[in-house]
Amino acid sequence: MARRRISYLSGFAIGLALVAAAGCGRKENDDGGTPPSPPAPSTAAPVAAELSSGPVNEPAESGLAIKRAIATADGDHAIVRGCDDNADLWLIDEGDGTLTQLLTQDAQSLYIEAYGERSAVPDDLTAARGQAGVFVLEQLLYAGASGEGRGCSAPAADYVVTARGNEPFWAATVTTTGMVWKQPSAPTQITLGELQSEDAEGTVSYRARGEGHALELFVDFQPCRDSMSGEYFAFSARAILDGKEFKGCGRVGKQDAP
């Protein structure tokens, strides 16, 4: 199967999908390593099609909308089950190998958000015969532990982008109309409007003002791991609140934002 190239960042702030520290730092800052290289962007926009449990004798429609699923290591391969599906699918990892690495080194089972699609088992994949189908993963966007109130049991995202970091803890959420900032110290929550966004050279930025504060959020296509939880994010984030900078990780939500 030929790997597709996807435009993860281009035009997200104007309607296309963005696929998408002190605590949640970039890999090269945390451990001195080089993060895996993501697929090169193109001008193609993801097609909104959901992972389904339909007939397995025909490939599903192009599935380049964000999929929510549980990925589980199973011997020398992995199985993926969509949050709204009841079938186990053989994982074909056509991304950068991050998910396979996480399942091998970090956990046997992970909640994931990813671009990919369901398909029938290829004739040449004899090991997968007997499975309901395959899940062809194009790009891993997020991976973390599942459990009560998390993963598939949590509701689907109602935000456009969310970002957070640790030490000090901070969180910024981009909605369709503005941003919300949260932190432990006063003011613990700030609501900002007059949202503006810009997409330039692989970075999407958001700016908003409210309650006497100014906030900027920059989201980069750069892998990031949360230093406390170990969660994987495909994006790093940098926030500037009233001139003070915070670093962390970013996560993508709704794809139909204006």
FENJO-V678978 format. One record per residue. RES is the residue in one small letter. BURIAL is # if it has 24 or more other ideal C-beta (glycine too) atoms within 12 Angstrom, else .. D_CENTER is the distance of its C-alpha to the mean C-alpha in Angstrom with 2 decimals. Layout:
RES:BURIAL:D_CENTER + RES:BURIAL:D_CENTER
This chain:
m:.:22.85 + a:.:22.06 + r:.:18.55 + r:#:17.41 + r:.:16.32 + i:#:13.75 + s:#:13.80 + y:#:10.32 + l:#:11.98 + s:#:15.48 + g:#:16.68 + f:#:13.67 + a:#:16.00 + i:.:18.64 + g:.:17.09 + l:#:14.88 + a:#:11.13 + l:#:9.09 + v:#:6.12 + a:#:5.01 + a:#:17.85 + a:#:19.98 + g:#:18.05 + c:#:14.50 + g:#:15.68 + r:#:14.81 + k:#:15.94 + e:.:18.99 + n:#:20.14 + d:#:19.77 + d:.:21.36 + g:.:22.77 + g:.:20.87 + t:.:19.25 + p:#:15.51 + p:#:14.90 + s:.:15.30 + p:#:12.58 + p:#:14.22 + a:.:16.40 + p:#:15.58 + s:.:18.09 + t:.:19.24 + a:.:18.08 + a:#:15.93 + p:#:13.83 + v:.:16.15 + a:.:15.47 + a:.:16.51 + e:#:15.58 + l:#:15.98 + s:#:19.52 + s:.:22.38 + g:#:24.81 + p:.:27.44 + v:#:26.55 + n:.:29.25 + e:.:27.38 + p:.:23.88 + a:#:21.63 + e:.:20.96 + s:.:18.33 + g:#:15.02 + l:#:12.56 + a:#:11.10 + i:#:7.95 + k:#:9.51 + r:#:9.76 + a:#:12.00 + i:#:13.85 + a:#:14.41 + t:#:17.83 + a:.:19.90 + d:.:23.21 + g:.:25.63 + d:.:24.85 + h:#:21.96 + a:#:19.16 + i:#:19.00 + v:#:16.21 + r:#:17.06 + g:#:15.22 + c:#:15.29 + d:.:17.87 + d:#:19.58 + n:.:22.48 + a:#:22.52 + d:#:21.45 + l:#:20.14 + w:#:20.66 + l:#:17.61 + i:#:18.12 + d:#:15.67 + e:#:15.96 + g:#:13.04 + d:#:13.97 + g:#:14.87 + t:#:12.42 + l:#:11.97 + t:#:15.74 + q:#:16.42 + l:#:14.58 + l:#:16.48 + t:.:19.60 + q:.:19.68 + d:.:17.81 + a:#:17.90 + q:.:19.33 + s:#:16.86 + l:#:13.21 + y:#:11.06 + i:#:7.97 + e:#:5.42 + a:#:6.22 + y:#:8.59 + g:#:12.06 + e:#:15.35 + r:#:18.14 + s:#:21.44 + a:#:24.86 + v:#:25.72 + p:.:27.02 + d:.:30.71 + d:.:30.40 + l:.:27.98 + t:.:30.80 + a:.:29.02 + a:#:26.76 + r:.:29.75 + g:.:30.06 + q:#:26.36 + a:#:25.35 + g:#:23.31 + v:#:20.49 + f:#:16.74 + v:#:16.05 + l:#:12.59 + e:#:11.93 + q:#:8.64 + l:#:6.43 + l:#:2.71 + y:#:3.91 + a:#:7.68 + g:#:10.45 + a:#:13.89 + s:#:14.93 + g:.:18.12 + e:.:20.06 + g:.:18.17 + r:.:14.76 + g:#:12.51 + c:#:14.22 + s:.:17.01 + a:.:15.14 + p:.:15.22 + a:.:12.53 + a:#:11.06 + d:.:13.88 + y:#:12.47 + v:#:11.42 + v:#:9.59 + t:#:10.15 + a:#:11.04 + r:#:13.39 + g:#:15.70 + n:#:18.77 + e:.:22.44 + p:.:22.88 + f:#:20.27 + w:#:18.72 + a:#:16.10 + a:#:15.60 + t:#:14.36 + v:#:14.67 + t:#:16.31 + t:.:18.09 + t:.:21.17 + g:#:20.49 + m:#:18.87 + v:#:19.54 + w:#:20.06 + k:#:20.76 + q:#:22.62 + p:.:25.25 + s:.:28.17 + a:.:29.81 + p:.:28.69 + t:.:26.09 + q:.:24.43 + i:#:24.72 + t:#:24.08 + l:#:24.00 + g:.:24.65 + e:.:25.73 + l:#:22.15 + q:.:22.04 + s:#:19.32 + e:.:19.60 + d:#:17.84 + a:.:19.61 + e:.:19.25 + g:.:15.52 + t:#:15.11 + v:#:14.60 + s:#:16.83 + y:#:17.82 + r:#:21.26 + a:#:23.01 + r:.:26.26 + g:.:27.79 + e:.:30.14 + g:.:31.50 + h:#:28.25 + a:#:26.17 + l:#:22.45 + e:#:20.41 + l:#:16.65 + f:#:15.43 + v:#:11.86 + d:#:12.04 + f:#:10.38 + q:#:11.30 + p:#:9.96 + c:#:10.59 + r:#:11.90 + d:#:13.22 + s:#:16.96 + m:.:17.97 + s:#:15.61 + g:.:14.32 + e:#:10.66 + y:#:8.44 + f:#:5.83 + a:#:5.65 + f:#:7.40 + s:#:10.65 + a:#:12.50 + r:#:16.22 + a:#:18.18 + i:#:21.90 + l:#:23.83 + d:.:27.50 + g:.:27.52 + k:.:25.95 + e:.:22.84 + f:#:20.00 + k:#:17.22 + g:#:13.94 + c:#:10.14 + g:#:7.80 + r:#:5.01 + v:#:5.29 + g:#:7.86 + k:#:10.96 + q:#:11.56 + d:.:15.31 + a:#:15.80 + p:.:19.03
